[in-house]
Amino acid sequence: MSVTVAPATALTPRLKLVLVLLLAAQFMLAVDFSILNVALPVIGAGLGFSLAHLQWIATAFALCAAGFTLLFGRVADLFGRRRLFLGGLVLLAAASLVGGLAQSPEVLIAARVCQGLATAAVTPAGLSLLTTAFPEGPLREKALGLNGALMSAGFTTGAVLGGLLTDLLSWRWAFFINVPVALIVLFVAPTVIQESRPDERPKLDVPGAVSVTIGLLAVVFGFTQAGQHGWGSAQALLSLAAGAVLLLVFYAVEGRVSAPLVPLGVLRKRSVAWGNVAGLIAFLTETSLVFLLTLYLQEVLGFSPLAAGLSFGVLGIGTVVGGTIAPKVIGRAGTRPTLIVGGILQTVFTAALLGLGDDRSWMWLLLVATFAGGVGNMLVIVGFMVTATSGLADHEQGLATGLATMTQQVGITMGTPIMSAVATAAMTGTGTPAILDGLKAAVGVNAAIVLLGVLTSAVLLQPVGRRGVSVTR
């Protein structure tokens, strides 16, 4: 039975509470992507993770969040968005409690997997509840604008908060902090958020969801094996090949099922396809750069988790500045020039990090480069959101937003294992010099990938007319 929510023309007290609850949940999930990054060395030492395996703490979470997002979006349509939203929060609270109490790497990774599954459930369900609670127009635009801003800021906030909690209390509080927030939302949400599901329930594309999820897992595992055993190792090549085949199977399945997760007609639109490529590269490079710089600050410069976390506050300021000016830049120049300018800015200042040395006198370079690179990265992210949702009919906007959300999560998923594999493979010796050489090699690859994104946007995207836009449209 579907429930029709009456359109609202003003932000009533109930709608304000709905907005606060949904944004609190989405912000908490965004923070979870990065809150453990600065604590990785401490967790590794405490639970026995090797340096090469540390990235699985982040990857186990992000892989599940990316691989299951589209599937759970359909599950929400079948069984109710509020029901899935609340169920996901229950799983998140339980997994966070288990993760905080973990005494072994296996338990911690299992908790991160469950946190990722919870994120894959709560994110699309929460976004759907947001759009159904607020009618199309200024109210919805304001709600989605706040949601987009908080999701973008959450990653950097997670790095800072993770450093504070790890240094002042323990890395375990990076898990425990989710529990009271989830419980508050669970307690209040049933009384203010109405159930929502479409009148026509879509069929569940199980073959598509299974093939894309396992395919992504195989590709990530392949990159991890390449970092441990070399790019020519049988484990790496077989896993990467299997992942590529499964992703091709997913593409074939989507062309044959009656209710595909991703209709091929939408994917063939240049704005959707190449806009999502630009977004994939933006999230892949910047989030993985935080992982690399975390290792640099703690393993090379000897910073505490608190000092390392606070260092990323400058990056956070850069993303806020970029997010603030991006709509104005797009309004004056258009989306493609914004993608190109932002990508060039990110490329230049990522490459500048190759000048980092092994003492703290180089902190000025890190702070300047992360600030300016953060501005450029946010220009690309906002340009990607606009481009990837342009040129589509109204009934296709939900799918376009879902694809953009999956692109964000896949980018975060793929970035860390790729850069970890590059850095590990380039560490030919031992000690600080070897670690610095490995990190610089990964930074160079990171900058090259950003430049590739600039070239694809310049050559393959069609010009889009100049217009004022919001971050989330």
Phi and psi in degrees as a GROMACS rama.xvg file:
@    title "Ramachandran Plot"
@    xaxis  label "Phi"
@    yaxis  label "Psi"
@TYPE xy
-91.1854  154.694  SER-2
-118.577  126.64  VAL-3
-94.9759  122.528  THR-4
-91.9804  124.582  VAL-5
-64.985  134.457  ALA-6
-61.201  143.888  PRO-7
-112.542  146.853  ALA-8
-112.894  -6.58242  THR-9
-142.1  155.821  ALA-10
-81.5519  89.0743  LEU-11
-72.6832  164.662  THR-12
-54.8789  -39.2651  PRO-13
-65.1807  -42.7534  ARG-14
-65.3581  -35.2458  LEU-15
-62.5094  -40.9038  LYS-16
-68.2176  -40.727  LEU-17
-57.5448  -45.203  VAL-18
-62.6201  -45.1799  LEU-19
-62.28  -44.2913  VAL-20
-63.3408  -48.1289  LEU-21
-67.5721  -40.2344  LEU-22
-68.2302  -35.6427  LEU-23
-62.4521  -42.0636  ALA-24
-66.3079  -44.3065  ALA-25
-66.8732  -39.1324  GLN-26
-65.2253  -40.965  PHE-27
-60.9935  -40.2479  MET-28
-67.9382  -38.091  LEU-29
-65.4356  -40.1705  ALA-30
-61.471  -36.896  VAL-31
-61.6626  -24.6153  ASP-32
-63.3368  -29.8748  PHE-33
-127.749  -4.04207  SER-34
-63.8782  -25.2945  ILE-35
-92.4125  -6.43086  LEU-36
-56.2455  -51.0996  ASN-37
-73.7859  -14.9258  VAL-38
-92.4327  -2.6223  ALA-39
-56.2982  -47.7507  LEU-40
-60.2256  -38.4146  PRO-41
-67.3604  -43.4703  VAL-42
-62.7573  -42.537  ILE-43
-59.1047  -43.4072  GLY-44
-68.8308  -36.6307  ALA-45
-76.3816  -35.5107  GLY-46
-109.543  -3.77857  LEU-47
89.5893  27.1439  GLY-48
-79.0847  139.993  PHE-49
-79.8949  163.084  SER-50
-60.0164  -39.7423  LEU-51
-68.3561  -25.2122  ALA-52
-95.118  -6.08315  HIS-53
-59.0781  -36.4074  LEU-54
-63.4528  -18.4487  GLN-55
-68.7493  -20.6644  TRP-56
-63.0763  -40.0139  ILE-57
-82.1202  -41.5603  ALA-58
-67.8361  -39.0094  THR-59
-58.6734  -37.7804  ALA-60
-70.4352  -53.5901  PHE-61
-69.8335  -32.7571  ALA-62
-62.2257  -45.3742  LEU-63
-67.1662  -39.7106  CYS-64
-62.0471  -37.4644  ALA-65
-78.6417  -46.5012  ALA-66
-68.802  -28.8313  GLY-67
-104.606  1.55091  PHE-68
-61.1313  -50.1976  THR-69
-66.3574  -38.5901  LEU-70
-61.357  -48.6083  LEU-71
-69.0634  -25.4618  PHE-72
-61.5529  -39.6972  GLY-73
-72.4159  -37.7381  ARG-74
-60.2404  -38.0745  VAL-75
-62.0158  -39.5733  ALA-76
-65.6437  -33.4617  ASP-77
-76.7287  -44.4043  LEU-78
-112.687  -2.16351  PHE-79
110.711  130.12  GLY-80
-71.5972  -41.2309  ARG-81
-65.4778  -39.8349  ARG-82
-61.1257  -44.8585  ARG-83
-68.9539  -38.3451  LEU-84
-58.8397  -48.5714  PHE-85
-69.5302  -39.8477  LEU-86
-62.867  -39.494  GLY-87
-63.7264  -37.7177  GLY-88
-67.5003  -36.6209  LEU-89
-61.4524  -46.3058  VAL-90
-63.0268  -39.6635  LEU-91
-63.305  -44.6001  LEU-92
-63.1056  -44.351  ALA-93
-65.4003  -44.355  ALA-94
-65.6988  -37.0562  ALA-95
-65.8761  -39.03  SER-96
-65.0464  -43.9387  LEU-97
-64.4539  -42.7727  VAL-98
-62.0174  -39.8016  GLY-99
-68.111  -25.5994  GLY-100
-96.4907  -0.554631  LEU-101
-59.8135  140.015  ALA-102
-118.551  4.43107  GLN-103
-146.965  156.445  SER-104
-58.6313  -37.9085  PRO-105
-63.0323  -43.5291  GLU-106
-66.3978  -40.1567  VAL-107
-63.4916  -45.1199  LEU-108
-63.7576  -40.1995  ILE-109
-61.7083  -39.9827  ALA-110
-64.6918  -39.6276  ALA-111
-67.3343  -36.3864  ARG-112
-59.9518  -46.6081  VAL-113
-65.6061  -37.454  CYS-114
-62.0251  -39.3129  GLN-115
-64.9129  -41.8807  GLY-116
-63.4251  -39.1844  LEU-117
-62.5334  -41.1666  ALA-118
-63.5428  -41.5711  THR-119
-63.5578  -27.099  ALA-120
-84.4137  -46.2154  ALA-121
-73.0735  -37.1998  VAL-122
-62.3233  -56.5284  THR-123
-67.8133  -35.5038  PRO-124
-65.1949  -43.0413  ALA-125
-64.5963  -40.588  GLY-126
-65.5493  -39.4973  LEU-127
-65.0922  -41.0018  SER-128
-62.6641  -35.8839  LEU-129
-65.029  -45.8779  LEU-130
-72.4297  -28.578  THR-131
-82.0202  -24.1707  THR-132
-77.7762  -28.0963  ALA-133
-115.052  125.772  PHE-134
-67.738  155.484  PRO-135
-60.2749  135.364  GLU-136
131.978  -157.159  GLY-137
-57.8963  -39.2963  PRO-138
-65.1713  -45.2808  LEU-139
-65.9361  -40.6996  ARG-140
-61.8212  -40.0085  GLU-141
-65.1009  -42.7214  LYS-142
-64.7812  -45.8803  ALA-143
-68.6973  -32.4965  LEU-144
-63.9771  -43.8286  GLY-145
-64.3611  -39.9379  LEU-146
-62.3843  -45.5578  ASN-147
-63.9491  -40.8387  GLY-148
-64.8045  -42.7218  ALA-149
-69.7431  -37.0237  LEU-150
-63.5989  -39.4631  MET-151
-69.9619  -39.2042  SER-152
-77.9878  -20.3951  ALA-153
-62.6278  -36.0013  GLY-154
-63.7068  -46.6472  PHE-155
-68.1151  -39.929  THR-156
-59.5974  -37.9049  THR-157
-60.3726  -40.1873  GLY-158
-63.4279  -44.5131  ALA-159
-67.5178  -47.1826  VAL-160
-64.5185  -38.0972  LEU-161
-61.8929  -39.776  GLY-162
-65.1539  -43.2111  GLY-163
-62.7826  -49.197  LEU-164
-65.1639  -40.6414  LEU-165
-66.4797  -41.2746  THR-166
-78.2223  -39.879  ASP-167
-85.6586  -32.0323  LEU-168
-121.829  -86.0138  LEU-169
-168.348  155.389  SER-170
-60.1444  -22.5451  TRP-171
-63.8177  -25.7156  ARG-172
-72.4024  -15.2764  TRP-173
-66.3228  -24.3994  ALA-174
-87.8192  -49.0052  PHE-175
-60.2135  -29.7129  PHE-176
-62.3245  -25.763  ILE-177
-68.7398  -29.8775  ASN-178
-62.6533  -53.3317  VAL-179
-65.1797  -35.2003  PRO-180
-63.9505  -46.2413  VAL-181
-62.7652  -40.4813  ALA-182
-65.7604  -38.4542  LEU-183
-63.0629  -46.465  ILE-184
-62.8378  -41.8994  VAL-185
-62.7282  -34.7063  LEU-186
-72.8601  -39.2379  PHE-187
-91.1474  -37.6389  VAL-188
-56.0542  -43.6268  ALA-189
-59.457  -24.0824  PRO-190
-87.9115  -16.191  THR-191
-121.235  -21.0832  VAL-192
-102.173  122.861  ILE-193
-83.5514  151.274  GLN-194
-65.5158  149.168  GLU-195
-147.304  131.124  SER-196
-157.106  151.345  ARG-197
-68.2002  159.129  PRO-198
-64.5754  -37.5506  ASP-199
-106.305  119.008  GLU-200
-81.8362  123.917  ARG-201
-73.5434  157.082  PRO-202
-74.8639  155.128  LYS-203
-91.4213  119.778  LEU-204
-85.2595  76.0242  ASP-205
-65.0264  -46.3093  VAL-206
-57.7824  -40.7733  PRO-207
-65.1099  -43.7573  GLY-208
-65.6914  -41.409  ALA-209
-66.261  -45.2834  VAL-210
-66.874  -40.5489  SER-211
-72.2945  -35.49  VAL-212
-68.0997  -49.8967  THR-213
-66.5063  -35.1471  ILE-214
-61.8834  -44.7754  GLY-215
-64.6602  -40.7228  LEU-216
-60.3173  -42.9285  LEU-217
-65.0909  -40.7072  ALA-218
-65.0848  -45.8758  VAL-219
-62.4239  -42.2422  VAL-220
-62.898  -36.8534  PHE-221
-62.8217  -43.049  GLY-222
-64.5966  -37.6649  PHE-223
-64.1962  -44.0667  THR-224
-64.3197  -33.7481  GLN-225
-64.1168  -38.123  ALA-226
-68.233  -32.6731  GLY-227
-86.1628  -38.0486  GLN-228
-118.551  -1.98403  HIS-229
103.028  152.504  GLY-230
-70.1776  -16.4972  TRP-231
-97.9966  6.6948  GLY-232
-70.3314  149.869  SER-233
-62.9546  -39.1272  ALA-234
-60.3156  -44.0873  GLN-235
-67.9538  -47.4364  ALA-236
-65.9161  -42.0702  LEU-237
-65.6456  -41.4898  LEU-238
-67.1704  -43.1387  SER-239
-64.4027  -39.7659  LEU-240
-65.2025  -43.1745  ALA-241
-62.516  -41.2968  ALA-242
-61.8382  -42.9404  GLY-243
-63.0749  -41.568  ALA-244
-63.7934  -43.4952  VAL-245
-65.7837  -35.9297  LEU-246
-68.8823  -33.384  LEU-247
-67.7047  -38.1241  LEU-248
-60.8745  -43.6544  VAL-249
-56.7945  -44.7275  PHE-250
-61.3433  -41.8899  TYR-251
-67.0295  -41.1  ALA-252
-61.2968  -42.0234  VAL-253
-63.0659  -23.6896  GLU-254
-84.3349  -5.12446  GLY-255
-119.217  -25.6236  ARG-256
-80.192  155.541  VAL-257
-75.1846  -29.2345  SER-258
-130.796  75.2963  ALA-259
-69.6823  153.493  PRO-260
-62.098  -39.4679  LEU-261
-133.734  100.004  VAL-262
-58.9516  133.67  PRO-263
-66.11  -28.2958  LEU-264
-60.553  -36.054  GLY-265
-71.7197  -41.7792  VAL-266
-63.7038  -26.614  LEU-267
-78.3026  -11.4687  ARG-268
-69.1989  128.803  LYS-269
-62.2956  -38.1128  ARG-270
-64.231  -39.3037  SER-271
-71.3014  -50.4952  VAL-272
-63.034  -54.8089  ALA-273
-80.9036  -23.7304  TRP-274
-65.0302  -41.3561  GLY-275
-70.2356  -30.4304  ASN-276
-62.2214  -44.2639  VAL-277
-61.9032  -41.2263  ALA-278
-67.6882  -40.3096  GLY-279
-57.6286  -46.3871  LEU-280
-66.5355  -39.1109  ILE-281
-62.0072  -46.3472  ALA-282
-73.6861  -38.4401  PHE-283
-59.4951  -44.5415  LEU-284
-79.4303  -45.227  THR-285
-73.1274  -40.7876  GLU-286
-69.502  -36.8821  THR-287
-71.4994  -26.7651  SER-288
-65.0438  -35.5012  LEU-289
-61.4625  -40.9756  VAL-290
-60.4587  -46.1905  PHE-291
-64.6224  -43.3654  LEU-292
-71.4975  -27.0397  LEU-293
-61.5289  -46.194  THR-294
-64.0386  -38.8789  LEU-295
-62.4095  -48.3472  TYR-296
-64.3761  -37.8935  LEU-297
-94.315  -40.6036  GLN-298
-84.8838  -30.7774  GLU-299
-97.4631  -49.7216  VAL-300
-90.2511  -13.2209  LEU-301
75.0126  26.7201  GLY-302
-70.483  150.888  PHE-303
-75.2284  161.535  SER-304
-55.8512  -37.3014  PRO-305
-63.2964  -48.2937  LEU-306
-64.72  -39.8609  ALA-307
-63.7916  -43.7154  ALA-308
-62.5841  -43.9845  GLY-309
-64.8285  -29.4182  LEU-310
-62.5033  -28.7906  SER-311
-80.4625  -3.67683  PHE-312
-60.9369  -31.9661  GLY-313
-66.2134  -41.1225  VAL-314
-59.6575  -41.1818  LEU-315
-60.8339  -40.6082  GLY-316
-62.7837  -40.3528  ILE-317
-61.4983  -40.6555  GLY-318
-67.8817  -35.8277  THR-319
-64.2556  -44.9434  VAL-320
-61.7947  -45.7097  VAL-321
-62.084  -42.25  GLY-322
-66.6408  -29.638  GLY-323
-73.8108  -41.6517  THR-324
-88.2837  -17.4659  ILE-325
-58.3374  -47.0599  ALA-326
-59.7186  -35.4373  PRO-327
-68.6771  -40.4742  LYS-328
-64.5654  -43.9361  VAL-329
-63.9609  -40.5  ILE-330
-61.296  -33.2794  GLY-331
-90.1691  -37.5352  ARG-332
-109.514  -25.4942  ALA-333
103.366  169.097  GLY-334
-75.5736  -43.1003  THR-335
-62.4936  -47.0329  ARG-336
-59.2474  -34.5918  PRO-337
-66.4363  -42.5164  THR-338
-60.7287  -41.4206  LEU-339
-69.5425  -47.9598  ILE-340
-63.2232  -45.3886  VAL-341
-61.5849  -41.8692  GLY-342
-65.5797  -39.8194  GLY-343
-64.2362  -43.4782  ILE-344
-60.7656  -44.22  LEU-345
-65.9775  -40.1537  GLN-346
-60.9881  -49.2727  THR-347
-60.3251  -45.5705  VAL-348
-83.4102  -19.8531  PHE-349
-70.4745  -44.5127  THR-350
-61.953  -31.4774  ALA-351
-61.1882  -26.1269  ALA-352
-68.104  -12.056  LEU-353
-65.4369  -16.0897  LEU-354
-84.8941  0.261029  GLY-355
-63.8019  141.16  LEU-356
-109.955  -168.804  GLY-357
-99.2946  18.6221  ASP-358
-135.075  166.335  ASP-359
-74.7781  -5.62016  ARG-360
-66.8744  -13.4906  SER-361
-91.311  6.4873  TRP-362
-62.1511  -31.4888  MET-363
-59.9676  -38.9573  TRP-364
-66.5105  -42.7883  LEU-365
-62.0116  -43.6037  LEU-366
-67.0534  -44.8455  LEU-367
-63.9918  -45.0544  VAL-368
-67.4659  -40.129  ALA-369
-70.4624  -34.1167  THR-370
-64.1708  -54.4487  PHE-371
-66.0487  -39.4513  ALA-372
-64.34  -34.9293  GLY-373
-64.8177  -38.9101  GLY-374
-60.618  -49.5833  VAL-375
-61.1946  -42.2546  GLY-376
-61.8171  -40.9017  ASN-377
-69.7692  -32.4444  MET-378
-59.8757  -41.3308  LEU-379
-68.0126  -42.9599  VAL-380
-63.4022  -44.9101  ILE-381
-65.9423  -42.6777  VAL-382
-61.1479  -37.2976  GLY-383
-63.9842  -45.3035  PHE-384
-61.4423  -39.0768  MET-385
-70.5549  -47.8845  VAL-386
-62.391  -44.6361  THR-387
-70.8635  -13.2534  ALA-388
-114.834  13.6235  THR-389
-94.4761  153.178  SER-390
72.8532  22.1625  GLY-391
-120.006  150.528  LEU-392
-69.0306  162.916  ALA-393
-58.7252  -38.9727  ASP-394
-71.8857  -9.25809  HIS-395
-99.3141  -3.04401  GLU-396
-66.1275  -35.9641  GLN-397
-63.3056  -41.7974  GLY-398
-64.2024  -43.1207  LEU-399
-61.3072  -40.8024  ALA-400
-66.5576  -38.7222  THR-401
-63.7954  -40.8034  GLY-402
-63.4773  -41.3914  LEU-403
-64.3272  -38.3648  ALA-404
-65.195  -42.3563  THR-405
-64.7785  -39.7857  MET-406
-58.7461  -43.558  THR-407
-58.814  -47.3169  GLN-408
-72.2464  -36.548  GLN-409
-65.2116  -40.9899  VAL-410
-59.7404  -44.528  GLY-411
-64.6307  -37.9068  ILE-412
-64.1235  -47.2593  THR-413
-77.2061  -31.1011  MET-414
-60.7456  -50.72  GLY-415
-62.822  -47.9859  THR-416
-64.7346  -34.9733  PRO-417
-63.1241  -51.2669  ILE-418
-69.1607  -33.5346  MET-419
-64.3764  -41.137  SER-420
-64.89  -42.5397  ALA-421
-63.8701  -47.2243  VAL-422
-63.131  -44.5943  ALA-423
-64.2573  -42.5557  THR-424
-64.2527  -30.1173  ALA-425
-86.1768  -7.1724  ALA-426
-82.3708  92.7366  MET-427
-88.5173  -13.9863  THR-428
-124.692  -150.794  GLY-429
-130.084  163.189  THR-430
84.4495  -175.009  GLY-431
-57.5866  -44.4948  THR-432
-58.3179  -40.1924  PRO-433
-66.7588  -42.2594  ALA-434
-62.0694  -44.1008  ILE-435
-63.0762  -42.0286  LEU-436
-61.7192  -42.336  ASP-437
-64.5797  -42.6726  GLY-438
-65.3837  -38.7606  LEU-439
-66.3412  -37.8911  LYS-440
-60.9501  -42.6672  ALA-441
-67.5066  -37.9389  ALA-442
-63.0169  -40.2986  VAL-443
-61.9856  -43.7407  GLY-444
-63.0798  -40.1658  VAL-445
-58.4606  -48.296  ASN-446
-62.7712  -38.8258  ALA-447
-64.1769  -37.8197  ALA-448
-66.6283  -40.4033  ILE-449
-60.6791  -43.4998  VAL-450
-61.9798  -37.7622  LEU-451
-60.312  -40.0489  LEU-452
-62.8788  -38.1632  GLY-453
-61.4051  -44.4518  VAL-454
-65.3666  -41.4909  LEU-455
-64.7057  -39.4825  THR-456
-66.5164  -39.9424  SER-457
-69.8617  -36.9503  ALA-458
-94.1232  -38.679  VAL-459
-103.877  -15.9828  LEU-460
-89.6832  137.783  LEU-461
-79.7961  147.267  GLN-462
-60.2839  142.034  PRO-463
-114.87  139.756  VAL-464
-59.5933  151.967  GLY-465
-73.8013  131.364  ARG-466
-162.433  154.142  ARG-467
-77.2931  136.84  GLY-468
-141.23  164.308  VAL-469
-101.032  167.938  SER-470
-61.5787  -33.0914  VAL-471
-104.818  8.20205  THR-472
